[in-house]
Amino acid sequence: MLAVPPSSDIRVDTISVDAFRVDCDDAVALPKALCRAWEHLSADSAEPSCFLEHWFALPSLAHLRGALPVRVLSVWAGEELVGVMPLATAHRYGRIPVRHTVNWQSGQSFYVAPLIRTGWVELFWRAVIDTLDAAPWAPSFLSIVGIAEGGAVHRGLKAVARECGRPCPIVHRQSRALLASQLTPDAYLDAAIRSKKRKELRRLRNRLDELGLVTFRSFGPDDDLSAWLTDFLILEAAGWKGADGAAFANAPQSTAFFNAMMRGAYATGTLDFQRIDLDGCAIAMLINFHRPPGSFSFKIAYNETLARFSPGVLIELENLKRVLNNPALEWMDSCAAADHPMINSLWMERRSIVQVSVALKGARRRMIYSACRALERGSAALRRWRR
């Protein structure tokens, strides 16, 4: 079953797109006015999209962009920021070597639907497409990655593309674990995990208790954020991510991003930071971002020398109970890979994350778009034939 998290309906707008101003700013030096307005956009967005809120997106652009040129496209109605979306030029479309325009995401961004003010989704997309049609720097076609199928952002883009007489097909789809249920935590776990496995998890918890004092904690106002951040960096770096060079502590840029982003998440009340301690030392830590009615699970780290006790699973079980008991949250996106064994075995619902492609104006652009779509369809037909 595919479950689409609820989102605000698209308002029927009567304002002409001509009343809008669209800015395309270099990510290296964003105007202060944009940064200030960006801070107020997330509280009234058509869809929760934490990875494009200012506290996450600005550190991403500052520390994780590398040498890639990125433009931040912002749509304004007078002095009010309507929506924002970073754009870049990609040089490959799947396996096809073709330059095209794509919404930019860092390697740490797991959901990148544009941040758009509630009720303005269609007008945002009209302004974006009109701007890209006229932009000489926007090659070939527009590819939008990492959005929820059937969500407000996707529906608005489809509606505008249909008005313009342009195709807007889904070219890639990923089913991602989602937690969205009205069940109590106990009833949910009974349905998700067979009784033999539940018994084994209780046994592991009891064995862990034999090693010392085991406590579960959430970050609160009396805790030291710097200490918690340091604990997470050390815990993550000590595991396989550290060995593979994928831990935040492996590079100065990723460490700077992590610290700035986490402090921003805490300052905006978005951060949900959890840990399991053994005799006062962290053995598992979990980072979530809450933006009611939704939430996003971001990172987990655990002491791999204690893997026989499954500390990662134990903290995920505690998190599941907290989410289902939180009346402000209707769903949590796992942000996990489609084949993630632990999350997929615990979370029963699924969210469809898609990539769509939209043609831009111009004979050469349309020709490239049509050729790419023909190759995609041919490749899909060949895969079906082989199966």
PyMOL commands that set and color helices and strands:
alter all, ss='L'
color gray80, all
select helices_A, chain A and resi 17-19+32-39+42-44+50-52+54-63+121-134+152-163+185-192+195-209+225-237+240-244+248-250+252-267+304-309+311-324+341-346+363-386
alter helices_A, ss='H'
color red, helices_A
select strands_A, chain A and resi 21-26+70-77+80-90+100-103+115-116+141-148+170-179+214-218+271-278+281-291+294-302+332-333+349-359
alter strands_A, ss='S'
color yellow, strands_A
deselect
rebuild
show_as cartoon
